[in-house]
Amino acid sequence: MRDVLNIFLQIVQIDSESFYEENMSKFIQNFLQERDINFKVDKLNQIYAKISGELEPIIFCAHMTQFRLEKI
């Protein structure tokens, strides 16, 4: 559980507003590379990763963008 919390804390520190999610994409790509997970990135910077195994395939889909809260 601590690993999940650590990853979450890293992710929430990355600015990734709509149309400016390059840093989040790089974080995810590095995360996948460090774990030897095969992936592809398309021209829209979307990441497609595949982990081979014996179980039925599943798909996870998520946005890399965050809302930006401005100071009032």
Backbone hydrogen bonds, N-H to C=O, Kabsch-Sander energy under -0.5 kcal/mol:
donor,donor_aa,acceptor,acceptor_aa,energy
5,L,1,M,-2.1
6,N,2,R,-2.7
7,I,3,D,-2.4
8,F,4,V,-2.6
9,L,5,L,-2.7
10,Q,6,N,-1.7
11,I,7,I,-2.6
12,V,8,F,-2.5
13,Q,10,Q,-0.8
14,I,11,I,-1.9
15,D,13,Q,-0.6
20,Y,17,E,-2.5
25,S,21,E,-2.4
26,K,22,E,-2.6
27,F,23,N,-2.1
28,I,24,M,-2.5
29,Q,25,S,-2.7
30,N,26,K,-2.6
31,F,27,F,-2.5
32,L,28,I,-2.5
33,Q,29,Q,-2.7
34,E,30,N,-2.7
35,R,31,F,-0.8
35,R,32,L,-0.7
36,D,33,Q,-1.9
37,I,32,L,-2.5
38,N,36,D,-0.5
38,N,50,K,-0.7
40,K,48,Y,-2.3
42,D,46,Q,-2.2
45,N,42,D,-2.1
48,Y,40,K,-2.9
49,A,47,I,-0.5
50,K,38,N,-2.3
52,S,50,K,-0.5
66,Q,16,S,-2.0
69,L,67,F,-0.6
70,E,68,R,-0.7
